[in-house]
Amino acid sequence: TEWPGLGKIFADRRPQLDSDTVVAFGQAGIFSMATSGRKLRKLVSWQDTSNVFPGDDKRFAFGQFFDLRVRDGVVVFANRGHVFSVPLAGGAVTPIAGSQSAGNSPPDPYCCTFSEPSIKNGTVFLRGKSGGFSSAMESVNSDGSADFEFVATPDTHPPNTPSGHQFDDTTFSSPVIDQAFVFGGGSA
């Protein structure tokens, strides 16, 4: 799909709808458009920067605006192992989880690569991962206050499984927050 002003640069994947606004992302960034109009709004692009990225390159990674979710007027997305929020109407991009979260428990020891954010009522549900394969399902406030809680870790006993079973932390996936926290995970 070509959006006005973006031509073939924009490759939409899994567009999201919140109220009357469509949000989609492509290699150039994240954009929104009211369903009743044709005015495109840039929410964040690969030319924007964030001081939470380690090293000298503070730009968002080109072509890596994945794991986007929108609800309640807030867009959450992952880029370069960090999770951010931005108002659907546009505005400041807020870092939620990433390298700035190191040294706190939670999210340590499942820090500091974050992905797959989902949002509802100011709570973000996401996957946190350490440098290896070990991961956990975590929740955090969307305002950047870094108030993390573990939802499931490798030490969590999965419901309705035999005694002694625990989650296999390499299989955590697809976190969604709605009436409850929902995610995929295997146990052993």
C-alpha positions in Angstrom: 0.0 0.0 0.0 1.2 3.5 -0.8 0.5 6.2 1.7 0.6 9.9 0.6 4.1 11.3 0.7 5.8 7.9 1.3 5.4 6.2 -2.0 7.1 2.8 -2.2 9.4 3.6 0.8 6.6 2.6 3.1 5.9 -1.1 3.4 2.9 -1.5 5.8 2.8 -4.6 8.0 0.0 -5.5 10.4 -1.6 -2.0 10.6 -3.5 -1.4 13.8 -6.7 0.5 14.4 -7.4 2.6 17.6 -10.8 4.4 17.5 -10.7 6.2 14.2 -6.9 6.2 13.6 -4.9 3.7 11.6 -1.3 3.1 12.7 1.2 1.3 10.5 4.9 1.0 10.2 7.5 0.4 7.5 11.2 0.8 7.0 10.9 4.6 7.3 9.1 4.6 10.7 5.7 4.6 12.4 2.9 6.7 10.9 -0.8 7.3 11.7 -3.7 8.6 9.7 -7.3 9.3 10.6 -9.8 7.0 8.8 -11.8 10.1 7.8 -8.9 12.0 6.3 -5.8 11.8 4.2 -3.4 13.6 6.5 -0.4 11.4 7.4 1.3 12.0 10.8 4.8 10.8 11.5 5.0 9.4 15.1 8.7 8.3 14.9 11.2 7.7 12.1 14.6 6.2 11.7 16.0 9.7 11.7 14.8 10.4 15.3 17.1 9.7 18.2 16.9 8.4 21.8 19.6 8.9 24.4 18.9 5.4 25.9 20.6 3.6 23.0 24.1 2.6 24.0 27.1 3.8 22.0 27.5 6.7 19.7 24.6 6.0 17.3 21.4 7.2 19.0 19.1 6.9 16.0 16.3 4.4 15.7 17.3 1.5 13.5 16.1 1.8 9.9 13.7 -0.9 8.9 13.4 -2.2 12.5 10.0 -0.8 13.7 8.5 -4.1 14.5 6.3 -5.3 17.4 4.0 -2.4 17.2 0.7 -2.3 19.2 -1.8 0.5 19.7 -4.5 1.0 22.3 -6.1 3.7 24.4 -4.4 6.4 22.3 -0.9 5.1 22.9 1.5 3.3 20.5 4.1 0.9 21.9 6.9 -0.4 19.8 10.2 -2.2 19.9 13.4 -0.9 18.2 17.0 -2.0 18.8 16.0 -4.2 21.8 14.3 -1.3 23.6 10.5 -0.6 24.0 9.0 2.8 23.6 5.7 4.6 23.8 4.4 7.5 21.8 1.0 9.2 21.9 -1.3 8.3 19.0 -1.8 12.1 18.4 2.0 12.5 18.1 4.4 13.9 20.7 7.4 12.8 22.7 8.7 9.2 22.4 9.1 7.7 25.9 11.6 4.9 26.6 9.9 2.2 28.6 12.3 -0.8 28.7 15.9 -1.3 27.5 19.5 -0.8 28.6 18.4 2.0 31.0 16.5 -0.8 32.9 19.7 -2.6 33.9 20.5 -3.0 37.6 16.9 -3.3 38.7 15.1 -6.4 39.7 12.8 -6.9 38.0 13.6 -6.8 35.1 17.1 -8.3 36.0 18.1 -11.1 35.5 16.0 -11.0 32.3 17.4 -7.8 31.0 18.0 -5.9 28.8 16.6 -6.9 25.4 12.9 -6.3 25.2 10.4 -7.2 22.5 6.7 -7.9 21.6 5.0 -5.1 23.6 1.3 -5.0 24.1 -0.6 -2.2 26.0 -3.8 -1.7 27.9 -4.7 1.0 30.5 -1.2 2.2 30.8 0.3 -1.2 31.4 2.7 -2.7 28.9 3.2 -6.5 28.7 6.4 -7.6 27.0 9.1 -10.2 26.7 12.4 -9.4 28.5 15.6 -11.4 27.6 19.1 -11.5 28.9 22.2 -11.8 26.7 21.6 -15.5 26.2 18.4 -17.3 25.6 16.9 -16.9 29.0 13.7 -14.8 29.0 10.7 -13.8 31.1 7.3 -12.3 30.6 7.1 -8.9 32.3 4.8 -5.9 32.8 5.8 -2.2 33.2 4.1 1.1 33.2 3.9 2.9 29.8 5.0 6.2 31.3 8.6 5.2 31.5 8.7 4.9 35.4 10.3 1.5 35.1 8.0 -0.1 37.6 8.5 -3.7 36.4 6.8 -6.9 37.6 7.4 -10.5 36.5 4.3 -12.2 35.0 6.1 -15.5 34.3 9.7 -16.7 34.7 11.4 -20.0 34.3 10.6 -20.5 38.1 6.9 -20.1 37.5 4.8 -23.2 37.8 2.4 -23.3 34.7 -1.2 -23.7 35.8 -2.8 -27.1 35.4 0.5 -29.0 34.9 2.0 -31.7 37.1 3.9 -30.8 40.2 7.5 -29.9 39.4 6.9 -28.5 36.0 8.2 -25.0 35.2 8.1 -22.8 32.1 10.8 -23.3 29.5 12.1 -19.8 29.2 13.2 -20.2 25.6 9.6 -20.7 24.5 8.0 -17.5 25.8 6.3 -15.6 23.0 3.4 -13.5 21.8 2.4 -11.4 24.9 -1.0 -9.8 24.7 -2.8 -7.9 27.5 -6.5 -7.7 27.4 -8.8 -9.0 30.3 -5.7 -10.9 31.4 -2.1 -11.5 30.5 -2.0 -14.0 27.6 1.2 -15.5 26.2 2.7 -18.6 24.7 5.1 -20.8 26.6 6.2 -24.4 26.9 7.0 -26.3 30.1 9.2 -29.2 31.1 
